[in-house]
Amino acid sequence: MTTYTCAIVGTGAIAAAHAEAVVQSAGRARLVGAVDVQPDRAAAFGAAWDVPAYASLTELLEAQRPDLVHLCTPPGSHLALALECLAAGASPVVEKPPVLSLAEFDRLRAAEAEAGVPVATVFQHRFGSGAVRLRRLLAEGVLGRPLVASAHTLWFRDDDYFAVPWRGKWELEGGGPTMGHGIHQFDLLLSILGQWTSVTAVAARQARPTDTEDVSAALVRFESGALATVVNSVISPRQTSQLRFDFERATVELEHLYGYSDADWTLTAAPGTPDVLSAWESGPADTPSGHTAQFTAVLDALDAGRRPPVSTADTRVTMEFVAAVYASAFTGKTIEQGEITEGHPFYDSMAGSGVPWLDAARSVR
């Protein structure tokens, strides 16, 4: 059995989920080091997980030469760190959002191709057994055509949450809940419904002291003909994460908050389709969504010599969707898939040609 060595960069809250995933791998992976810009925090994390702490990624890479490096830092630092990992022959496992723009993402893909070392993005909701089952039944034709869907991430973050210097800033976080919160739910939606073709969206700053939006909503068309709504909010006191898929032969619904198990899914069969329910109730075993589920899939892929999920090809579909939401919201136009390319205002920044409320504030000054 191959044992993969792993390091963690950025020892904030989400780092514990990554460390736990490695520990839960039953010897298939082991932690060999951690890095944080705050030495005391790195030392505390290292002590908690029994690994050495390093002053920089450069020092860690030289000392340990890890197979995988989990990037758990703020989004604005992801690209530079991932490029350094690739140059050293280590595979970056990058928390969402992976980078700040499509331009940065294409730089990452080019470096990945040059290094011959794969990159994986953390979109852990793809890997719970409910999502695995849903994709399988759709592919097998059990559910019929997808017709209507929704992905609503209705969360609450108060003003203190945005007091952290990098939050709510386009140049540091890349966007608001469209980029950093709802991305998990609509990535799952996209992984099930396939290629989107157009987006018509709105976004606003309703209540929070941010440069970015605190709510967005989009209407989406897919190659299959399906239509979907996607809502992303951090101003909703009753928090919930909801997905709904209406197929020809069934409605499938998921409601949870930050992670789900099979108990959070429901299926309602259309009249006269009893086989749908029995198909839904057949395997796989209940596996909660989460970092452990995705990391297991990453290890399985590496053992088999395959590119680990979620690949940069998969992630680019989601990142282009994010850019399309902002482009549509800030220009008032419907954005077609493939429209945002080099030279487009929203290729280099999710803020694109300008953010209405920031432009209005500048004009007053």
Salt bridges, closest charged atoms under 4 A:
ASP36 OD2 - ARG41 NH2 3.07
GLU95 OE2 - HIS18 NE2 2.77
GLU95 OE2 - HIS291 NE2 2.71
ASP106 OD1 - ARG316 NE 2.77
GLU112 OE2 - ARG307 NH1 3.12
GLU140 OE1 - ARG136 NH1 3.49
ASP159 OD1 - ARG208 NH1 3.82
ASP187 OD2 - ARG126 NE 2.78
ASP246 OD1 - ARG244 NE 3.14
GLU248 OE2 - ARG145 NE 3.32
GLU253 OE2 - ARG244 NH1 3.63
GLU255 OE2 - ARG238 NH1 3.79
ASP262 OD2 - ARG133 NH2 3.12
ASP275 OD1 - ARG249 NH2 3.05
ASP300 OD1 - ARG28 NH2 2.80
ASP303 OD2 - ARG28 NH2 2.82
GLU320 OE1 - ARG316 NH1 3.76
ASP359 OD1 - ARG362 NH1 3.08
